[in-house]
């Protein structure tokens, strides 16, 4: 049940951060239209799940797991858009 809540939260984070990224780049995201939202959601879900499973496997505390799962997906979406934009140019 915890994983489903994590995935649902990461979908919401992906949607919000894609919208924020479109404001940062003034609508000129490297992938157009609905594809930007798909990339944002996938990025947030993948990074969130990696944080959820990798941080405890590395021996860190549960507090760091929750902190990483909350912050890293939100930061990774604009970074992935920036990487895609640089790769295209």
N, C-alpha and C positions, 0 to 999 in steps of 0.2 A: 504494500500500500504506500509505503514511503517513496518508492521509486516512481509510482504514478503521480504523486504530488510534486515530486522533483521535476519530472518531465513536463507536467502542466505549467509549473512555475517558469521553467526555462522557455516554453513556447511563448508565454506572456512577455518574458524578458526579451526574447528575440524580436517579437513584434514591436515592442516599445523602442528598443535600441535601433531597429531599422528605421523607424519613423524619425528618431532623433538624428540618425546618420543622414537621412535625407534633408533634414534641416541644416545640418552642418555643411553638406555639399550642395545645398540649394537645389535639391531635386536631381542633381547630376550624378547619381550613383553608377558605379561601373557595370552593374547588371540592371536592366531596365524593368520597370513595372512590378508585376507580382513576383518576378524572379528574385528581386532584391529581398522580399519578405521570406521567400523559401530559403535563400542563403542565410539570412539572419537567424531564422528559426533553427536551421540545421546546425549552424555554428554554436548557438547558445546551448542547444541540447547536447551536442557532442562534448563541448568543453565542460558543461555542468556534470555530465556523467563521468567524464574522465576525472574531474576533481573529486567526485563522490567516491570513486573506487581507488584511485591512485594515491591520494593523500594518506588514507589510512594504511595502505600497503607499504608506504614509505616509512611508517612508524610515527607519524604525527598525530596529534590529538584530534578528538572529534570536534573541538571548537574550531580548529583550523580547517577541518573538512567543511563545516557549515559556512565559515567565512569565505573560503575559496569558492564554494558552490554558489554563494550569493554575489560575489564581486567579479570573479573572472569572466563568466559568460557575458556580463554587461560590458566589460571592457574589451572583450575579444571581438565582438561584432563590428565596431568601427575599425578595429585593426585589420580584420579580414577584408573589409571593403577597401581600405587603403592599400593593402597588398594586391588585391585584384586590380585596382586602378593603376598602380605602378607597373604591374605585369602587362597590362594592356598597352601602356604607352611606351 
